[in-house]
Each structure stands twice: as structure tokens, then as C-alpha cells.
């Protein structure tokens, strides 16, 4: 990267009027994996005004859109960085570094002490860019996809007591492996520290689960949201499949395979009660957790995802 290329980058807040340019910039991203989702959610994803708890920064070079990133405050001191994209013609010119710096600066101004980002494990370019911007690896996770089933049954009892679920979570191997992180309730595809209040809120607004047996607690999970998503386009048609309803579970933790079966059976029943067509459940990326899931007869994603973070309290 030359100093001239870096100095030619201009940054500003992205607007709804930038949709066509952003859509064109992302048209060739992840083409072999179904394409980029950003154009489909852009107008909903974009903040409407300053003070909304998020900021979307656009990079331009010679008046052309070169990149974009969004920063979101998930809690009073936790920032989340997402949607980092750099156009194919503008890579290796310092665009991602400038965007990351702008997102980090904004997060500090909001009082954030930590900023985090999620990167697909197969996205080597983004992993390298994140590390080059000062973000360090924190943890990794994978999604499981139990089939919604109103008649799913497990060998152990399930309660919906948020105190029990929270107590299990605080002492679990999963919490240690995930550094206390789970899917945020406020923002899709975002991760933050999970609190006791979150379990209590989910008990009131969605669902929590605790595996309880004679020798004590053995598992916990919570439902973070239910949402609709357009189906993927097939090779034989230019039309999208009907909208799918997803039930998302922000974390799942368990002691052993019996607890795993019981927890996923409860999740399958809950997803069916929500009218979900499919699910995703976050779990730690360890040999035990990942192999327990298919052993319990539950589908699991092919690849893990990485979470990286940066301490924002320093200079």
C-alpha cells in the first residue's frame, strides 16, 4: 500500500441513497457461497440518523464506493463491528484499515471498552485484515440445526427457570470456552457478554431451558429471536423459495450426551411451537461439544466461526 492510495480514501456516513453502489460493489463477493446478504438487508440494516447506537461508514476513492463497515453498541461498553466489505478494485489499498480505524474511533467515543467482530473461518482475507487492525482472537463457535419437532423427547427433565439456567451457565465449560459470549438479543448476527438479566428477559419474552436431574444442573440454553428470512434461490429458477421462519438460540451448553439430547429435544419442541421451519443454535467449537451434536442425531454446520476483539481502553 502506498501513502498516496491511503490518503485518497474519503470516509463518510453511509446513506440509503448509496444502496445501488453498495449492491454493485458486493455483487461478486462470496459468489461461490450463494452471494452476499448485505444488499438484501441494507435498508433495514442501515441506521436512519446519528444517535441510533450504530454508525455505518462508507469509504470512497475518486468518488466511487470502495468499502463499508458498521459499528453497533450492544451494551453500554461493548461495540460490535460488522458488514466489512471492500470492493475488488480497491483491495490492498488500505481501505479496510481506514474503515476499521473509523469504527474503533466511533466506538471509543460512545464509551466502549471492547470491540468485537465475527469472521467466517473460511474467510482468510477478512481474518488477516482483522488481525492487521489490531483485533485478537477470542473464541470460536459453530451452529447446530435441530429439526423443529413437537414430539421430540429427551432422557432428562427440562425446566424453564432462568435462575437455574443462569447458574449452570456461570459454572459451565461452555462459558469458559466462549469467554462468556453468546448471541445478542438486540442485533442479528452479533455476539456480546451474556448476563443474568438476559436469561430473565428471555424467560419473560422468549424461552430459557435448564437440564435438571437428581445430581444437579446439567445444561442450559436460551432463545434469542425468531425471524423470517427469504429462502435461497435455486439453480433452476430465478425466483426465491418461500420465506422461512428461523428460531435462533443464543447459546447451548451441557455436561454429557444425555444432557445434550435432552436440551436439543427441548429446543426442537420450542422451535416447532414457534412455527419455525429451521433453527440455529450456537455452541462452543471444541471436540466434545461438536461431536456430541451429531451423536445426538442433530445436524451441524460444516464450518466454525471466529470471534476477534480489541481492547478499547488504551491509547
C-alpha positions as CSV (number, residue, x, y, z in Angstrom):
1,X,0.0,0.0,0.0
2,X,1.4,3.4,-0.9
3,X,0.8,6.6,1.1
4,X,-0.9,8.1,-1.9
5,X,-3.5,5.4,-2.1
6,X,-4.3,5.7,1.7
7,X,-4.6,9.5,1.5
8,X,-7.1,9.3,-1.4
9,X,-9.6,7.4,0.7
10,X,-12.5,9.6,1.9
11,X,-14.8,8.4,4.7
12,X,-18.4,9.5,5.4
13,X,-21.7,8.1,6.8
14,X,-23.4,5.7,4.5
15,X,-27.0,6.6,3.4
16,X,-29.9,4.8,1.8
17,X,-29.0,6.6,-1.4
18,X,-25.8,4.5,-1.5
19,X,-27.7,1.3,-2.0
20,X,-27.1,0.8,-5.7
21,X,-23.4,1.5,-5.4
22,X,-23.0,-0.8,-2.4
23,X,-25.0,-3.5,-4.1
24,X,-22.8,-3.3,-7.2
25,X,-19.6,-3.4,-5.0
26,X,-20.8,-6.6,-3.3
27,X,-22.1,-8.3,-6.4
28,X,-19.1,-10.6,-6.7
29,X,-18.5,-11.3,-3.0
30,X,-18.9,-14.9,-2.0
31,X,-20.4,-15.8,-5.3
32,X,-19.5,-19.5,-4.8
33,X,-21.3,-19.5,-1.4
34,X,-24.7,-18.0,-2.5
35,X,-23.6,-14.4,-2.7
36,X,-23.5,-11.5,-0.2
37,X,-26.6,-11.0,2.0
38,X,-25.8,-7.3,2.6
39,X,-27.9,-5.9,-0.4
40,X,-30.9,-7.8,0.8
41,X,-30.9,-6.2,4.2
42,X,-29.2,-2.9,3.5
43,X,-32.2,-0.6,4.1
44,X,-33.2,-2.3,7.3
45,X,-29.6,-2.7,8.4
46,X,-28.7,1.0,7.9
47,X,-29.3,3.5,10.7
48,X,-31.6,6.3,9.9
49,X,-29.8,9.0,11.9
50,X,-27.0,9.8,14.3
51,X,-27.7,8.8,17.9
52,X,-29.2,5.4,16.9
53,X,-26.5,3.4,18.7
54,X,-24.8,2.5,15.4
55,X,-22.8,4.1,12.6
56,X,-22.2,2.9,9.1
57,X,-19.0,4.2,7.5
58,X,-18.6,4.3,3.7
59,X,-15.2,4.6,2.0
60,X,-14.8,6.4,-1.4
61,X,-11.9,6.7,-3.8
62,X,-12.3,9.2,-6.6
63,X,-16.0,9.4,-5.9
64,X,-16.5,5.6,-6.2
65,X,-17.7,3.4,-3.3
66,X,-14.7,1.4,-2.2
67,X,-15.8,-0.2,1.1
68,X,-18.2,-0.2,4.0
69,X,-18.4,-1.2,7.7
70,X,-20.9,-0.8,10.5
71,X,-20.3,-0.3,14.3
72,X,-23.0,-1.1,16.8
73,X,-23.2,-0.6,20.5
74,X,-24.6,-3.8,22.0
75,X,-24.3,-2.7,25.6
76,X,-23.0,0.4,27.4
77,X,-19.4,-0.7,26.9
78,X,-19.5,-3.4,24.2
79,X,-19.2,-2.5,20.5
80,X,-19.8,-4.8,17.5
81,X,-18.2,-4.4,14.1
82,X,-20.0,-5.9,11.1
83,X,-20.6,-5.8,7.4
84,X,-17.0,-5.0,6.5
85,X,-16.8,-5.1,2.7
86,X,-14.1,-3.8,0.3
87,X,-14.7,-3.7,-3.5
88,X,-12.5,-5.9,-5.6
89,X,-10.8,-3.0,-7.4
90,X,-9.8,-1.3,-4.1
91,X,-8.2,-4.1,-2.1
92,X,-4.7,-3.9,-0.8
93,X,-5.0,-0.1,-0.7
94,X,-5.6,0.5,3.0
95,X,-9.4,0.7,2.7
96,X,-10.2,-1.9,5.4
97,X,-7.7,-0.4,7.8
98,X,-9.2,3.1,7.4
99,X,-12.7,1.7,7.9
100,X,-11.7,-0.3,11.0
101,X,-10.0,2.8,12.5
102,X,-13.1,4.8,11.9
103,X,-15.3,2.2,13.5
104,X,-13.0,1.8,16.5
105,X,-12.8,5.6,17.0
106,X,-16.6,5.9,17.0
107,X,-16.9,3.0,19.4
108,X,-14.5,4.7,21.8
109,X,-16.5,7.9,21.6
110,X,-19.6,6.0,22.7
111,X,-17.8,4.7,25.8
112,X,-17.0,1.2,24.5
113,X,-14.2,-0.6,26.4
114,X,-14.1,-3.6,24.0
115,X,-15.0,-4.1,20.3
116,X,-15.6,-7.5,18.7
117,X,-16.2,-8.9,15.2
118,X,-17.2,-12.3,13.8
119,X,-15.4,-13.8,10.8
120,X,-16.3,-17.0,9.0
121,X,-13.4,-19.4,9.4
122,X,-13.0,-19.8,5.6
123,X,-12.7,-16.1,5.0
124,X,-8.9,-15.8,5.2
125,X,-8.8,-12.3,3.7
126,X,-11.1,-10.9,6.4
127,X,-9.2,-12.8,9.2
128,X,-6.0,-11.2,8.0
129,X,-7.5,-7.8,7.8
130,X,-8.9,-8.0,11.3
131,X,-5.6,-9.1,12.8
132,X,-3.8,-6.3,10.9
133,X,-6.3,-3.8,12.5
134,X,-5.3,-4.9,16.0
135,X,-8.1,-7.4,16.7
136,X,-7.0,-10.5,18.6
137,X,-8.7,-14.0,18.6
138,X,-11.1,-14.6,21.5
139,X,-13.1,-17.8,20.7
140,X,-14.7,-19.9,18.1
141,X,-18.2,-21.4,17.8
142,X,-20.3,-23.5,15.5
143,X,-24.1,-23.6,14.7
144,X,-26.2,-26.7,15.2
145,X,-29.5,-27.1,13.3
146,X,-32.0,-29.3,15.2
147,X,-35.2,-30.1,13.2
148,X,-38.3,-28.5,14.8
149,X,-40.3,-31.4,16.2
150,X,-43.3,-31.1,18.6
151,X,-42.8,-34.7,19.7
152,X,-39.0,-34.6,20.3
153,X,-38.1,-36.4,23.6
154,X,-35.0,-36.5,25.7
155,X,-34.0,-38.7,28.6
156,X,-33.8,-35.9,31.3
157,X,-36.1,-33.2,32.7
158,X,-36.2,-29.7,31.4
159,X,-37.2,-26.6,33.3
160,X,-37.7,-23.1,32.2
161,X,-36.2,-21.5,35.3
162,X,-33.9,-18.6,34.4
163,X,-32.1,-18.8,37.7
164,X,-31.2,-22.4,37.1
165,X,-30.2,-21.8,33.5
166,X,-28.0,-18.8,34.6
167,X,-26.4,-20.8,37.5
168,X,-25.5,-23.6,35.1
169,X,-24.1,-21.2,32.6
170,X,-21.8,-19.4,35.1
171,X,-20.1,-22.7,36.0
172,X,-20.1,-24.4,32.6
173,X,-17.2,-25.4,30.4
174,X,-19.0,-23.7,27.5
175,X,-19.0,-20.3,29.2
176,X,-15.2,-20.6,29.8
177,X,-14.6,-21.7,26.2
178,X,-16.8,-18.9,24.8
179,X,-15.4,-16.2,27.2
180,X,-18.9,-15.6,28.4
181,X,-20.2,-14.7,25.0
182,X,-23.5,-15.6,23.3
183,X,-25.8,-14.2,20.6
184,X,-27.1,-10.7,21.4
185,X,-30.8,-10.2,21.9
186,X,-30.6,-6.7,20.3
187,X,-28.8,-7.3,17.0
188,X,-28.8,-10.2,14.5
189,X,-25.5,-12.0,13.9
190,X,-23.9,-10.1,16.9
191,X,-22.2,-11.5,20.0
192,X,-21.7,-10.0,23.4
193,X,-21.3,-11.0,27.1
194,X,-24.4,-12.8,28.4
195,X,-25.8,-11.6,31.7
196,X,-28.3,-12.9,34.3
197,X,-30.7,-10.2,33.1
198,X,-30.6,-11.8,29.6
199,X,-31.8,-15.1,31.0
200,X,-34.5,-13.4,32.9
201,X,-35.6,-11.4,29.9
202,X,-35.7,-14.5,27.7
203,X,-37.8,-16.3,30.3
204,X,-40.3,-13.5,30.0
205,X,-40.1,-12.7,26.3
206,X,-38.9,-15.9,24.5
207,X,-37.6,-19.1,26.2
208,X,-34.9,-20.5,28.5
209,X,-34.0,-24.1,29.2
210,X,-32.3,-25.8,32.1
211,X,-31.5,-29.5,32.2
212,X,-32.2,-30.7,35.7
213,X,-31.5,-34.1,37.2
214,X,-31.1,-35.7,40.6
215,X,-27.4,-34.9,40.8
216,X,-27.8,-31.2,39.8
217,X,-28.0,-29.0,36.7
218,X,-26.6,-30.4,33.5
219,X,-27.4,-27.9,30.7
220,X,-28.8,-24.6,29.6
221,X,-29.9,-22.6,26.6
222,X,-31.9,-19.6,25.6
223,X,-33.9,-18.5,22.6
224,X,-32.5,-15.2,21.3
225,X,-35.1,-14.5,18.5
226,X,-37.5,-15.8,15.9
227,X,-37.3,-14.2,12.4
228,X,-38.3,-14.6,8.8
229,X,-35.7,-14.9,6.0
230,X,-36.1,-15.3,2.3
231,X,-35.3,-18.8,1.0
232,X,-32.2,-19.3,-1.2
233,X,-32.5,-19.1,-4.9
234,X,-32.3,-22.4,-6.8
235,X,-30.2,-23.1,-9.9
236,X,-33.3,-23.9,-11.9
237,X,-35.3,-20.8,-11.1
238,X,-34.9,-17.1,-10.9
239,X,-37.3,-16.9,-8.1
240,X,-36.6,-17.2,-4.4
241,X,-38.2,-20.0,-2.4
242,X,-40.9,-19.1,0.1
243,X,-39.9,-17.2,3.2
244,X,-38.6,-19.4,6.0
245,X,-39.1,-18.8,9.7
246,X,-36.0,-19.3,11.8
247,X,-35.7,-19.9,15.6
248,X,-32.3,-18.8,16.9
249,X,-30.8,-20.0,20.2
250,X,-28.0,-17.8,21.5
251,X,-26.0,-20.5,23.3
252,X,-26.3,-24.1,24.3
253,X,-24.2,-25.8,27.0
254,X,-24.4,-29.2,28.5
255,X,-22.5,-31.8,30.6
256,X,-22.8,-35.0,28.7
257,X,-24.5,-36.7,25.8
258,X,-27.7,-37.4,27.8
259,X,-28.0,-33.7,28.7
260,X,-27.2,-32.8,25.1
261,X,-30.1,-35.0,23.8
262,X,-32.4,-33.6,26.4
263,X,-31.5,-30.0,25.6
264,X,-31.8,-30.3,21.9
265,X,-35.1,-32.2,22.2
266,X,-36.5,-29.2,24.2
267,X,-35.2,-26.8,21.6
268,X,-36.8,-28.8,18.8
269,X,-40.1,-28.7,20.7
270,X,-39.8,-25.0,21.2
271,X,-38.9,-24.3,17.6
272,X,-42.0,-26.3,16.5
273,X,-44.2,-24.3,18.9
274,X,-42.8,-21.1,17.3
275,X,-43.7,-22.3,13.8
276,X,-40.1,-22.4,12.8
277,X,-39.0,-24.1,9.6
278,X,-35.4,-24.3,10.7
279,X,-33.1,-23.4,13.6
280,X,-29.6,-22.4,14.5
281,X,-28.0,-23.0,18.0
282,X,-24.7,-21.6,19.0
283,X,-22.3,-23.9,20.7
284,X,-18.6,-23.9,21.6
285,X,-16.1,-25.2,19.0
286,X,-14.5,-28.0,20.9
287,X,-14.1,-31.6,20.1
288,X,-16.5,-32.7,22.8
289,X,-19.3,-30.2,22.0
290,X,-19.0,-30.6,18.3
291,X,-19.0,-34.4,18.3
292,X,-21.8,-34.6,20.9
293,X,-24.2,-32.9,18.5
294,X,-24.2,-35.4,15.6
295,X,-24.0,-38.2,18.2
296,X,-27.3,-36.8,19.5
297,X,-28.7,-37.0,15.9
298,X,-28.7,-33.3,15.3
299,X,-27.3,-31.6,12.1
300,X,-24.3,-29.3,12.5
301,X,-22.7,-26.6,10.3
302,X,-19.8,-27.6,8.2
303,X,-17.5,-24.8,9.4
304,X,-16.9,-22.8,12.6
305,X,-16.9,-19.1,13.0
306,X,-14.2,-17.0,14.8
307,X,-14.7,-14.1,17.2
308,X,-12.0,-11.5,17.5
309,X,-11.8,-8.4,19.7
310,X,-9.8,-5.3,20.6
311,X,-9.3,-3.6,24.0
312,X,-10.5,0.0,23.5
313,X,-9.3,1.3,26.9
314,X,-5.8,2.1,25.7
315,X,-4.5,4.9,23.5
